[in-house]
């Protein structure tokens, strides 16, 4: 079972996008670029519609832990770690052992190609430098 929490949002947001902690409490936003900001969770592609205009009276359900659907950047393989890829909130495979510490969003449950929606398990984790 996924843990989903309601947040206000400060950017137009598409289902399947990773989001970061926003500028104020209880708000999420799209990342500024790859890995920018503190990962908050995923606006899952399961049953959600795009949110084009932020509304202070509207909130979105963000998966903070558990299974959801994400939009991928590049080819992904099952059970590989995923990290925020870019400012759109797409998720990419964490490549080789990182030279600097990195926080991953979780791991892919199935393979997929660039732009596809795939099953992803949100489980934020800290990967130390392995170089």
C-alpha positions in Angstrom: 0.0 0.0 0.0 1.3 3.4 -0.9 1.6 6.3 1.5 0.0 9.4 -0.2 -0.1 12.8 1.4 -1.9 15.9 0.1 0.2 18.9 -0.7 -0.4 22.3 -2.4 1.7 22.7 -5.6 3.5 25.8 -7.0 4.1 24.7 -10.6 2.0 23.1 -13.3 2.6 19.4 -12.8 2.1 16.3 -14.9 1.3 12.9 -13.6 4.4 10.7 -13.3 6.6 13.6 -12.1 8.9 13.6 -9.1 8.5 16.7 -7.0 10.7 18.5 -4.4 9.9 20.3 -1.2 8.6 23.8 -2.2 9.4 27.2 -0.9 6.9 27.1 1.9 5.5 24.4 4.3 3.1 22.0 2.7 4.0 22.9 -0.9 5.7 20.9 -3.6 7.3 22.0 -6.8 9.1 20.6 -9.8 12.8 20.3 -9.4 14.9 23.2 -10.7 17.2 20.7 -12.6 18.5 17.2 -12.0 18.7 16.5 -8.3 17.9 20.1 -7.3 16.1 20.4 -4.0 14.9 17.9 -1.4 13.0 15.0 -3.0 9.4 15.0 -1.6 7.7 12.2 -3.6 5.9 11.4 -6.9 2.7 12.8 -8.4 1.8 9.4 -9.6 0.4 8.7 -13.1 -2.1 6.3 -11.6 -5.4 8.0 -11.8 -4.2 11.6 -11.8 -4.8 14.4 -14.4 -2.4 17.1 -15.2 -2.6 20.2 -13.0 -2.0 23.2 -15.3 -2.7 26.2 -13.0 -1.8 26.1 -9.3 -4.7 27.0 -7.1 -4.3 27.8 -3.4 -7.5 25.8 -2.7 -6.3 22.8 -4.6 -4.0 20.0 -3.5 -2.4 17.0 -5.1 -1.7 13.5 -3.7 2.0 12.8 -3.6 3.3 9.3 -3.1 5.9 9.6 -0.4 6.4 5.8 0.0 5.2 2.8 -2.0 4.2 1.9 -5.5 3.3 4.4 -8.2 3.8 5.2 -11.9 6.6 7.5 -13.0 7.7 8.9 -16.4 11.2 7.8 -17.2 14.1 9.6 -18.8 16.2 7.2 -20.9 16.0 3.4 -20.8 15.5 1.9 -17.3 15.8 -1.7 -16.0 13.9 -3.4 -13.3 15.3 -3.1 -9.7 17.7 -0.3 -10.6 17.8 2.8 -8.4 16.1 5.9 -9.8 17.1 9.5 -9.3 15.4 12.8 -10.4 16.6 13.3 -14.0 15.7 16.9 -14.9 13.4 19.9 -14.3 10.3 18.0 -15.7 10.4 15.6 -12.8 11.2 12.5 -14.9 13.2 9.7 -13.2 16.4 8.2 -14.6 18.6 5.2 -13.6 21.3 6.0 -11.2 24.3 5.0 -13.3 27.6 3.7 -11.9 28.6 4.0 -8.3 28.4 7.7 -7.4 31.6 9.7 -6.9 29.7 11.9 -4.5 26.9 11.1 -2.1 23.4 11.1 -3.7 19.8 10.6 -2.6 17.8 8.3 -4.8 14.0 8.4 -5.1 13.5 4.6 -5.0 13.7 1.8 -7.6 12.1 0.7 -10.8 9.8 -2.3 -10.7 9.9 -3.0 -14.4 11.9 -2.0 -17.5 10.9 0.9 -19.7 12.0 3.2 -22.5 12.4 7.0 -22.6 9.1 8.8 -21.9 7.2 5.7 -20.8 5.2 5.4 -17.6 6.5 2.5 -15.5 5.9 1.1 -12.0 8.3 2.6 -9.5 8.6 2.0 -5.7 9.2 5.3 -3.9 11.7 4.6 -1.1 14.0 7.6 -0.5 17.5 6.4 0.3 21.0 8.0 0.7 23.7 6.4 -1.3 27.2 7.2 0.0 30.2 7.9 -2.3 31.4 4.6 -3.6 34.3 5.9 -5.7 
